[in-house]
Amino acid sequence: EHHNVCVCVYMLQPYMLQPFLVALAAAAPRAQPPLKAEALYTGLPPASGLYAPFVHRTFELLDEAAVPLAPYPSPGDLQLLRSGDGHGGATPALLSVRAFSSERLRHGRLLLLDGGPSLQVLNLCFFPRLDSALPTLSADLVTLPGGSLVAIDWQPNGPARPHCAEAEAQLDAAYAKHRRRLPPGGPVPPDSARFFSDRFLWSRLPASTPPDELVSLLLPAMEDYTRAYLRLLADPPPPSPPPASELDAVLAAQLEYATYRTERDPARPMLSRLFGEEAAGRLLRESLFDLPLRLARGEQAH
């Protein structure tokens, strides 16, 4: 049959061949557009609230950097939580978690909490794989009745990290630029100060700051820190693995931070009030900071 088709095509005159080729092209399967990062979360409602643009922009940056993402295994019932009807007329809160992994990231995720104008939270963490000393990209943006708290950093994992001159220059520029634009945050809580780097962006903004001004101040800061971090990820991993002592330090650093957050997370009382103590505990242990649980279960955490 294939031989007959080839003979028939060969016998067609040039003026007869063009319609045949057009029909053949129309019948051929079309290439699908590349999967956008945010398309992993079609089962979740669209991001909402003050920090929704930060979620969209993060995934745009991941797409622009051509970081192929894979779904991260996390409990499905913790990807979307809704509070009750609120108390005293308070707006019900909606919490969503978008988690993923990649070749260089063990666990990346964005938590978005929309509880009305006086309760807006974005928590971002990009945890690198345990076989490299890459830092953890973290961002906490919290808006409460008393104002907004900002914490953005490349948290160190172990005594050294892979050096990329371009990424380091971008990080230095981001820190210098946004440190000038944002008011200081005051003393860093002593029980968490050990987790942060010397380019920790720490700020508090008054409750009088209009929402559009918050976005114009904070979105560029998170963009710049994320863009520099993705440049760091773009460098290929070293041809040989780090020495065992360095890997032990990486694991200890990530495990210490995850344990601190599961046991003493400052947001736990608020999460318990909104979603119940059991759900809040599971969210921290099984979804947001799951490394201790995975290791305890003997699961591969990479």
C-alpha positions as CSV (number, residue, x, y, z in Angstrom):
1,E,0.0,0.0,0.0
2,H,2.8,2.4,0.9
3,H,4.4,1.6,-2.5
4,N,1.2,2.4,-4.3
5,V,0.9,5.8,-2.5
6,C,4.4,6.7,-3.5
7,V,3.8,5.8,-7.1
8,C,0.6,7.8,-7.2
9,V,2.4,10.9,-5.8
10,Y,5.2,10.5,-8.2
11,M,2.8,10.4,-11.2
12,L,1.0,13.6,-10.1
13,Q,1.7,16.7,-12.2
14,P,3.2,19.7,-10.4
15,Y,-0.1,21.7,-10.6
16,M,-1.8,18.7,-9.0
17,L,0.7,18.1,-6.3
18,Q,0.2,21.3,-4.3
19,P,-3.4,20.5,-3.2
20,F,-2.3,17.0,-2.1
21,L,0.5,18.4,0.1
22,V,-1.9,21.0,1.6
23,A,-4.3,18.2,2.5
24,L,-1.5,16.0,3.8
25,A,-0.2,18.8,6.1
26,A,-3.7,19.5,7.4
27,A,-4.1,15.8,8.3
28,A,-0.8,15.6,10.1
29,P,-0.8,15.8,13.9
30,R,0.0,19.4,15.1
31,A,2.7,20.0,17.6
32,Q,1.3,20.9,21.0
33,P,2.5,24.1,22.6
34,P,4.9,23.6,25.5
35,L,3.3,23.0,28.9
36,K,3.4,26.2,30.9
37,A,4.5,25.8,34.5
38,E,1.2,26.9,36.0
39,A,-0.7,24.4,33.9
40,L,0.3,21.8,36.5
41,Y,-2.4,23.2,38.7
42,T,-5.5,23.1,36.6
43,G,-7.3,21.4,39.5
44,L,-6.9,24.4,41.7
45,P,-9.0,27.6,41.5
46,P,-7.2,30.6,40.1
47,A,-4.9,32.4,42.4
48,S,-6.6,35.2,44.2
49,G,-5.9,38.0,46.6
50,L,-3.1,40.6,47.0
51,Y,-0.3,38.2,46.2
52,A,-1.9,36.4,43.2
53,P,0.3,38.3,40.8
54,F,3.4,37.0,42.6
55,V,2.3,33.4,41.9
56,H,1.7,34.1,38.2
57,R,5.0,36.0,37.9
58,T,7.0,33.2,39.6
59,F,5.7,30.6,37.1
60,E,6.4,33.0,34.2
61,L,10.0,33.3,35.4
62,L,10.2,29.5,35.6
63,D,8.9,29.3,32.0
64,E,11.3,32.0,30.8
65,A,14.2,30.1,32.4
66,A,13.0,26.9,30.6
67,V,12.9,25.0,33.9
68,P,11.0,21.7,33.2
69,L,8.8,21.0,36.2
70,A,7.2,17.8,37.5
71,P,4.4,17.4,40.0
72,Y,5.7,16.9,43.5
73,P,4.0,14.1,45.5
74,S,2.1,15.7,48.3
75,P,-1.3,14.9,49.9
76,G,-4.1,16.0,47.6
77,D,-6.4,17.0,50.5
78,L,-3.8,19.6,51.6
79,Q,-3.5,21.3,48.3
80,L,-6.6,23.4,49.0
81,L,-8.0,24.3,52.4
82,R,-11.0,26.5,53.2
83,S,-11.8,28.0,56.5
84,G,-15.4,28.1,57.8
85,D,-17.7,31.1,57.5
86,G,-15.3,33.1,59.7
87,H,-16.1,34.7,63.0
88,G,-17.8,38.0,63.6
89,G,-18.3,38.5,59.9
90,A,-14.7,37.8,59.0
91,T,-14.0,36.8,55.4
92,P,-13.5,33.0,54.9
93,A,-9.9,32.1,54.1
94,L,-8.7,30.1,51.1
95,L,-5.3,28.4,51.2
96,S,-3.7,26.8,48.1
97,V,-0.4,25.0,47.7
98,R,1.3,24.6,44.3
99,A,4.2,22.2,44.6
100,F,6.7,20.9,42.0
101,S,10.2,19.4,41.5
102,S,12.8,19.7,38.9
103,E,16.2,18.4,38.0
104,R,17.9,20.8,40.5
105,L,15.1,21.3,43.0
106,R,14.0,18.7,45.4
107,H,10.8,20.5,46.4
108,G,9.5,23.8,45.2
109,R,6.2,25.3,46.3
110,L,4.1,28.4,46.7
111,L,1.5,28.7,49.4
112,L,-1.1,31.4,48.9
113,L,-3.5,32.4,51.6
114,D,-6.4,34.8,50.8
115,G,-8.4,35.7,53.8
116,G,-9.6,39.2,52.8
117,P,-7.8,42.5,52.9
118,S,-6.4,42.0,56.4
119,L,-5.1,38.5,55.9
120,Q,-2.9,37.9,52.8
121,V,0.1,35.5,52.8
122,L,2.6,34.3,50.2
123,N,5.1,31.7,51.2
124,L,7.6,30.5,48.6
125,C,10.4,27.9,49.1
126,F,12.7,26.4,46.5
127,F,14.5,23.5,48.3
128,P,17.4,22.2,46.3
129,R,18.3,18.6,46.0
130,L,20.3,17.1,48.8
131,D,23.3,16.2,46.6
132,S,24.3,19.9,46.1
133,A,25.1,22.8,48.3
134,L,22.7,25.2,46.5
135,P,20.9,27.6,48.8
136,T,17.2,27.6,49.4
137,L,15.2,30.4,47.9
138,S,12.6,31.6,50.4
139,A,10.1,34.4,50.5
140,D,7.5,35.2,53.2
141,L,5.2,38.1,52.4
142,V,2.6,38.5,55.2
143,T,-0.1,41.2,55.4
144,L,-2.0,41.4,58.6
145,P,-4.1,44.2,60.3
146,G,-0.9,45.6,61.8
147,G,1.0,45.9,58.6
148,S,3.1,43.8,56.2
149,L,6.2,41.7,56.9
150,V,8.7,40.9,54.2
151,A,11.4,38.2,54.3
152,I,13.3,37.2,51.1
153,D,16.6,35.3,51.1
154,W,18.9,32.7,49.7
155,Q,19.2,30.6,52.8
156,P,22.6,28.8,53.0
157,N,22.7,25.0,53.1
158,G,26.0,24.1,54.5
159,P,29.3,26.0,54.7
160,A,29.8,26.6,51.0
161,R,27.6,26.9,47.9
162,P,28.3,26.6,44.2
163,H,29.7,29.8,42.8
164,C,28.2,31.6,39.8
165,A,29.6,35.1,39.3
166,E,26.7,36.3,37.2
167,A,24.1,35.0,39.7
168,E,26.0,36.4,42.7
169,A,26.2,39.8,41.0
170,Q,22.5,39.8,40.3
171,L,21.8,38.9,44.0
172,D,24.2,41.6,45.2
173,A,22.4,44.2,43.0
174,A,19.0,43.0,44.1
175,Y,19.9,43.3,47.8
176,A,21.4,46.7,47.4
177,K,18.5,48.0,45.3
178,H,15.6,46.8,47.4
179,R,17.3,47.4,50.8
180,R,17.2,51.1,49.9
181,R,13.6,50.9,48.7
182,L,12.2,49.1,51.8
183,P,12.1,50.2,55.4
184,P,14.2,48.0,57.8
185,G,12.4,45.2,59.6
186,G,14.0,45.7,63.0
187,P,15.7,42.9,64.9
188,V,15.5,39.5,63.4
189,P,13.9,37.0,65.8
190,P,16.9,35.3,67.5
191,D,15.6,31.8,67.3
192,S,15.5,32.0,63.4
193,A,18.4,34.3,62.7
194,R,20.8,31.4,62.1
195,F,18.9,30.4,59.0
196,F,19.5,33.6,57.0
197,S,22.3,34.9,54.8
198,D,24.0,38.2,54.8
199,R,21.7,39.3,51.9
200,F,18.5,38.6,53.8
201,L,15.9,41.2,52.7
202,W,13.9,41.9,55.9
203,S,11.3,44.7,56.1
204,R,8.1,45.8,57.8
205,L,5.7,48.1,56.1
206,P,2.9,50.0,57.9
207,A,-0.8,49.1,57.6
208,S,-1.3,52.4,55.9
209,T,0.6,51.2,52.8
210,P,-1.9,51.0,49.9
211,P,-2.2,47.5,48.3
212,D,-1.0,48.8,44.9
213,E,2.1,50.3,46.6
214,L,2.8,47.1,48.3
215,V,2.8,45.2,45.0
216,S,4.9,47.8,43.3
217,L,7.5,47.6,46.1
218,L,7.5,43.8,46.7
219,L,7.0,42.2,43.4
220,P,10.2,43.6,41.8
221,A,12.1,42.4,44.9
222,M,10.8,38.9,44.6
223,E,11.4,38.9,40.9
224,D,15.0,40.0,41.2
225,Y,15.8,37.4,43.9
226,T,14.1,34.6,41.9
227,R,15.6,35.6,38.6
228,A,19.1,35.5,40.1
229,Y,18.4,32.2,41.7
230,L,17.2,30.7,38.4
231,R,20.4,31.9,36.9
232,L,22.3,29.9,39.6
233,L,20.2,26.8,38.7
234,A,21.1,27.2,35.1
235,D,24.7,26.3,35.7
236,P,25.3,22.6,35.2
237,P,26.0,20.6,38.3
238,P,29.6,19.7,39.0
239,P,30.8,16.5,37.2
240,S,31.7,14.8,40.4
241,P,29.5,14.9,43.6
242,P,30.6,16.9,46.6
243,P,32.5,15.1,49.4
244,A,30.5,13.2,51.9
245,S,31.2,15.8,54.6
246,E,29.6,18.5,52.5
247,L,26.6,16.4,51.7
248,D,26.2,15.7,55.4
249,A,26.2,19.5,56.1
250,V,23.6,20.1,53.4
251,L,21.3,17.4,54.8
252,A,21.8,18.8,58.4
253,A,21.0,22.4,57.3
254,Q,17.8,21.5,55.4
255,L,16.7,19.1,58.1
256,E,17.3,21.6,60.9
257,Y,15.2,24.3,59.1
258,A,12.4,21.9,58.2
259,T,12.3,20.6,61.8
260,Y,12.2,24.2,63.1
261,R,9.3,25.1,60.9
262,T,7.2,22.0,61.6
263,E,7.7,22.4,65.4
264,R,7.9,26.1,65.9
265,D,6.5,27.8,62.8
266,P,5.3,31.3,63.8
267,A,2.2,30.9,61.5
268,R,1.0,27.7,63.2
269,P,-1.4,29.4,65.7
270,M,-3.0,31.3,62.8
271,L,-3.3,28.2,60.6
272,S,-4.8,26.3,63.6
273,R,-7.4,29.0,64.1
274,L,-8.4,29.0,60.5
275,F,-8.3,25.3,59.5
276,G,-8.1,23.4,62.8
277,E,-5.1,22.1,64.8
278,E,-5.0,18.8,63.0
279,A,-5.0,20.2,59.5
280,A,-2.5,22.9,60.4
281,G,-0.1,20.3,61.8
282,R,-0.5,18.0,58.7
283,L,0.0,21.0,56.4
284,L,3.4,21.8,58.0
285,R,4.6,18.2,58.4
286,E,3.3,16.5,55.3
287,S,3.2,19.3,52.7
288,L,5.2,22.4,53.4
289,F,8.2,21.1,55.3
290,D,8.0,17.3,54.7
291,L,11.7,16.4,54.7
292,P,11.8,15.0,58.3
293,L,8.7,12.9,57.6
294,R,10.1,11.5,54.4
295,L,13.4,10.6,56.0
296,A,11.6,9.0,58.9
297,R,9.5,6.9,56.5
298,G,12.6,5.8,54.6
299,E,11.4,7.5,51.5
300,Q,13.7,8.9,48.9
301,A,14.1,12.7,49.4
302,H,17.0,13.3,46.9
